[in-house]
């Protein structure tokens, strides 16, 4: 057996509320502790406002109509995210305890809301990152409540966990201050300017054929580099979304960045056409702009993650033509100026279109065109009041991979409702996971209780070849005591090496006092969302 290697960017995250697997509606019922997959249910987070944008807090199930591909759906559940307090219930402490205790943790997970801030430093300028961090800092100082579980991430060369979910405001502020000293990668603007500079240099060659060949080579380099960066960003976002999916309820992701190109081949071909005229063969190889974002939005829909995107570039005051007009078009004909305009439009709005798509497709909202990022942050985080959770079982139960469009309409005059645009009806496969309790060891008045988990390597989709294959897994484990109170709940990203034996094995240990415990481990493959679940019991003498 080969050991698991922990991914460098991923830390073990202490979950501040239990998984959705707890029976919230009947917390006293002593049923078998297990995780149930409900792949046929579509879960919605619905935001209701009046005409002035104020939250509507008294919406009823009968007040809305939900349609899937134009067909009305019957809501199986509909409840506000904020409910009346339970007798004796207390809000999570402002000191930011990572794991709540007692019945509140099991019975009222909706008392928490999860807010994850993501800084995209792979294509965002240093100045824009500083403005983004300043906006989040201002929100934390003035608007963060004790019920807000906040996490900080950055994506670039991998996903970096700056702060797992916590309600500790002072800890969040310290981490934000540390993020200010992080260096940003070259922005897309810098890479585009380099493309134009190199292409202009090609025009100094003596022969036209050599100029065109040189320019095509620059287009190829740009396309390959941007495509690799886009695939990396999409992979990081999907891994992060899958990790967030193991937390209960809605996760609101506030994404800061200058945007990114979802079809770099289009921009490169427009740049070529600006100097040398259009190339039909080059344009015919353009890819589907949804190719890279579709897996991210699909994973977000499954994980109940909603993106609210903020264009960190703010008000784009640069000339609309940009650097494309600094060099006159080649003498090939009158199409150069037209192509320059097309290039400039794609350069300016292409990255913004990606942010819009990421937000709209997951049920969130995009914010752009203003330098007041603090105001955008306040609006993106919003208020949990006026938010409702609903679910339905689709009338079309086929899992054929097709896209199902969701529309929602309010029957109450003056009330506006918003939810995600749709989902992809893709099947998720469940693979078997076996649990084996190992020998308990006494440890300073308590006991180290290890449990070994094993699965068949053929159930995973490995990357690479031969013995060097690996795979990213999200491992989540939760433990409750005999009174069904949460003891601990954690999630971590692990990188598994292909095992030499027929079984992939790893162990998790808990340091526990005497008592009887019930637990569950869920292993989710980051790239596919396929998962396996193992339930186990621990009896500590």
N, C-alpha and C positions, 0 to 999 in steps of 0.2 A: 504493500500500500504506500502510495506517495502522499506526503503531507499536503494539506491545503496551504497556499500562500495567500496572505492577506494583501489585497490591492493597496498600493501605496496611498492612493487618495482617499480611501474609504476608512472611516473609523466606525467602531461599534456604536450604534445610536441607542441611547436609552429612550424608550417610548414613554411619552408622558400620559398616555391613556391606553386602555386595553384594546385588543383587536375587536373587530366587529363580530367575532365568533361568539361572544358572550350573549346569552339570552336576556336581552335588555327588558323585554316586555314582561318577563316572569322571572325576576332575579332569584326568587326563593326556591324555584324548582330545582331539585337535585338530579338533574338529568346527566347523561353521559357527556363529558366534556369533549367536544369535537368541533372540527372546522368543516363547514358544509360549503360546497361550491354551488353557486347559483348563476351559472353561465347564461341561463335563459332569461334572467331578469335584466331590465334596463333601468339603471338608477339615474335620476335627474336631480340636479341642484337648480332650483328655480328662484330667480330674483324678481320681486314685485315692487314697483315704484309708482308714484302718481305722476301727473304731468310735469311737476316741478322737480322730479328726481328724488323725492322723499320716500323712505321705505313704507310699504303697506304691510301692516302687521296682523291684519285680521282676515287674510285670504282663506277661503275654504276650498275643499276639493271640488265642489260643484261650480266654483267660479271660473274654472279653466277647462279648456279642451286641448288635449294632446293628440297629435296625429303623427303617424309614421308612414311615410310615402303616401300621404293624403288620406290614410284610413284612421278613423278615431280609435284610440286605445283606452282601455279601462284601467284606471289607476288602482293598484293594489294597496298603496300606502301614500299618505300625504300628511306631512307634519311640519310645523315650523322648526327652524334650527334653534330658536330660543323658546323654551317652554317655561311655564310657571315653576318657581323653585320648589323642590321637594322639602318636606318637613325636616328640619335639622341639617339641611345640606349647606355646605360651605363652598365658596369659590376656591379654586386652586390658589395656594399661597403666593404672594408677590415675591417671596424669596426664591421661587423657581425650583422647587423640588421636582426632580426629573420624573418620579413615579408617584402618582397619587395613591392614597391608601384608603381602605374602608369601602363601604357600600357605594359611596359616590362614584368611585372609579368604575364600578361595574354597571351601575344603573343609569348613570347620566353621562355617557361619553360625549353627548352633544353639548355639554357645558363648555367644552374646549373648542377652539377653532385653530386650525393649523395654517400658518402663513410662512411660506418659504420664499426668501429673496434670493434671486440668482443674478450674479454679475457675469456677463459674457465678456471675458477679456481676450477672446480669440479674434475679434474683429472690431473692437471698440477702442477708441483713442483713450490715452491716459487721462486727458482733461474730462472727457465724458464719464469715465469711471469715477473720478473724484466727485463730480456733480451728483452721480447716482448714489454714492455712499453717503454724501452729505444729506440727500433727500431722505434716505432710510433712517439716518441718525436723527433727523428732525422729527420724523414720524415716531420713532421709538421714545424720544424724550417727551413728546406731547400727547400721543394718542394710544400707545400700547397699553392694554389693560391686563389685569392678572389672568384673564381667561384666554389671552392670546398666547399660543405656543408658537414661538418664532424660531426659524432656522436660517442659517446663512450659508450659501454655496457660491462657488465660482466654477465656471467651465472654461476650458482652454486646452491645456495639455492634461486631459483627464478632468474628473470632477473632484473638486477640493471641498471638503466639509469644514467650513470655518467654525460653525457652531451648530450642534444638534438641537433639536427642538427643546426650548426652555421658555419659561415665563419670566426669567430673571433679567430685568431690564439692564442692570449695571453690567452683567456679563455680555449681553448683546452689544452694548455701547463699546466695551473694551475690544470685542472682536471686530467691530466696524472700524475702530481706530487702527487696528493691526492691518486690516484690508487696505488701508490707504497707502501702505508702503509696498504693495504688490505691483510689480511691473506688468504693463500690458504688452501683448503681442502686437506686431505690425497690423494696422487696421486695413480694412478692405480698400479704403481710399488710397493708402500708400501703395498697395499692390496694383491698383488700377493705374495710378500715375506712373508706376514703373513700366507697366505694359505699354502705355502711350509713349513714354520716353524711348523704349526699345524699338517700338514700331517706327517712330520718327527717325531713329538712327538707321533703320533699314533703307530709308529713302535716299541715303547718301551713297548707296551702292551704285555702280555705273549702269547696270542693265536692269530693265524693268522685270525680267523674269527672276533675276536674283533678288530684287527688292521684294517681290511677291513671295518667293520661297522663304526668305528671311522673316517676313511678317507672319506667314503661316506657322513657322516654327515658334514664334513668340506667342501666337494664339494658342498653339498646342500646349506650351509650357504653362500658360496662364490657366487654361481649362483644366489641365491635370492637377495643378496645385489647388485651385479653388474647389474642384470636385473632391479631392482628398480631404480638404478642410471641412467641406460640407458634410461628408460622410462621417467624419470624426465628431463634428458637433451634433449631428443627428443621433449617433450612437451614444454620446454622453448624455444627451437629453433623455433618450429612451431608458438608459440605465438608471438615471435619477428618478424618472417617473415611476419605473417599476419598484424602486426602493420606497418611494413615498406611498405607493399603492398598498403597502402593508400596514399603514396607519389607518385608523377608523375614520369614516365620514369623509367630508369634502376637504381637499387640500388645495388652498389657493396659492398659486405660484406667481410671484411678481417678478417678471423678467426684464432686466435692464440691459440694453445693448444698442448699438448703432444699426442693427439689422444685418442681414446677410443675403447673399444671392442664392436663390434656389435653382437657378439655371445659368451657371457661369458661361456655358457655351454660347448663349444668346448674346451676352454683353461682349464677349470676345469677337463674335462674328460681326456685330455692329461696329466695333472698333476697326476691324479690318476693312469693312465697307466704307468707313469714313475716309480712309486713305487710298484704297485701291479698288473700290467698287464692290458690289455684292458678289458673293461666291455661293452658288446654289448648292454645291456639294457640301460645303461647310454647314450651311443652314439646315440641310436635310438630316444632319446627325444630331440635331438638338434633342435633348431628353425631355421627358415629362417633368415640368416644374414641381409636381406633387410627389415625385418618386422618393425624395429624401424625407419630406415632412410627414408623409402619410403614416409610416410606422410609429412616429413620435405621437401624432394625434390619436392614433388608434390605441396605443398604450396608455395615453392620458385618459381617454374615455373609459377604458377598462379599470383604471386605477382611481377613478373619481378625482382626477387632477384637473384643475381649471387654470389656464394661463391668462394672466393680464399683462400685456406687453407694454413697455414704456420705451419709446424711441429716445435714447439718451442723448442723441445728437441735437435734440431740441429744434429750434427754428433754423431751418437750413437756408442761410442767407447768401450762400455762394451763388455766382452767376449760373443760370440754368444750363448754359452750354458747357460749363466746366472747362477742363483742360483740352477737351476735344477741339476747341476753336483756336487754340494757341498755334496750331499747325494747319496751314491751308490744305484742303484735300488735294489728292493727286490729280493730274491732268486727264484722268480717264473719262471724265464726263460730268454732267450736272448733278449726279446723284450724291456726291460727297457732302454738300451742305445738308441735304435731307437725312442722310445717314448719321451725320453728326448730331442732329436734333434727336433722332431716334435713340442714338447711343446715350445722349445726355439724359433723356427721360428714363431709360432703363437704369442708368447709373443712380439717378436720384430716387426713383420710386421702387426699383426692384427690391432693395433691402427692406424698405418699409412694407412692401406687399407680403414679404415673408412673415413679418411680425403680425400683420393683420390676419393672415391665414392661421397662424399658430393660435391666436386668441379666439377668433370666430369659430374655428372648427372644434374647440374644446369648451365652448360656452362662455368664454370670457370676453373682455373688451380690449381693444388696442388704444393707446394714447400716444399722440404725436403732434408735432407742429407748434410746440410751445417750450420755452426755456424754463418754465416753472415746474421742475420735476417733483418738488415737494407736494404741490397741489395734485399732480398726477398720482403720486404715491397714496395720498389720502383717498382719492377717488377709487384707485385700484383695490386697495385693501377694503375700503368700504366699511359698512356696519353689518354685523350678522343679523340685525333686525331686518325683517323683510325678506329673509332667505328661507326657503322651504326645501325639504327633501321629499322626493316622490319616486315611485317605481311602478313599472308595469311589465307584464309578460306580453311580448309582441304577438300579434295575431299571425304574423309570418314567422314560424319557428325554425325555418331553414337556416343552417349555418353555412351559407354558400360563399362567404367572403364578399358579398355585395355591400354597397354603401346604402344605409337606410337614413333617409332625411327625416329629421324631427322638426315639427312646427308646433308652436304653442300659441294659444289665443285666449285672452281674458274676456269673460262674459260680463264683467263689471265695468261700467262706464268710467273712464278716467284712470283705469289701472293698466299699467304696462307690465308685461311679463317677459322674461328672457331666460333661455336655457341653451344648452349646446346645440350645434347645428345637426348633429347626427352621429352615427357610429358605423363601424364595419362589423358585419355579422360573421366573425371568424371563430372557429372552434378553438377551445383551449383544451389541451390534452392533460390528463392527470396521470402521473406515473407513481408506482408503489414506492414507499419509503418504509424501512423497517427500523424499529427502535429496540434497543437492548440495554437494560439497566446493568451497569458494571458494579464492581465491589465498592461499597461505601468505605470511606476512610475518615477516622476521627480527626478533627482539626480545631483545636482551641475551643473546646466546649460545644462545637458544632460539628457537622459532618460534610465532607466533600462528597457530593452525590453526582457521579458522572453517568451520562447516558450516551451510548454509541448509536449512530444513525448510519444506515447503509442503503445504497441504491445501485441499480444496474447501470453501468456506464453507457450501455447502448440506448438508454432512454434520453440521453442528452444529445445536443447538437454541438459537437466539438469544433473548435477552430484550429487550423493548422494541419500538420501531417505527422503521421507516425507517433513516436513517443513524445514529441514536443507539443502535442495538442493540449489546449486548455479551454476553459469555459468559465464565464462569469455567472455566479449564483448569488441570489439574495436569500439569506438564511434568517428566519425570524423564529424566535422561541418565546413562549409565554408560560408562566407557572402560577397556579392559584393554590391556596391552601384548602383545608377541609371545609372551611366556612365560605368557600367560593370568593375569597378576597384575593385581589391581585398581589402577588409576591414580587414578581419581576417580569419585565417584558422588554426584549431587546431585538434589534435587527442589525445585520451587518452584511456588507458585500464581501464575497470571497472569490478568489480565483482558484479554480480546481485544476490540477494537472491530471492528465490521463493516467489512470492507475495501471500498475503492472498486473494486479490480480483481477479477478472477475467481479469484484465489488468495490465501489467507491465508498470509503468509510471516513467518518470524522466523529469526534466526541465533543459534548458540551457538559460542563460541570457547574453545579450550584453549591454554594456554601450555606447549609440550612440547619436550623434547630430541629429538634425532634418533632415529628408530626407526619401527617399524610398529605401528599401533594398530587395534583393532577396537572399535566402539561401537554403542550402541543408544539410541534415544530413544523413550519412550512418552508419548503425549499422551492424557490421560483427561479427558473432559468431566465436571466436578464434579457437575452436576445429574442426569446419566443413567447414568454409569459406562461409556458408550460410549468406545472407545479406538482409537487407531491406533499402529502401531509402524513405525519405520524403522531398518534396520541400515546401517552404513556402515563404510568402511575409510579410515584416514589413513596416508599414507606421508610421513614427515618426512625430507627428504634429509640 
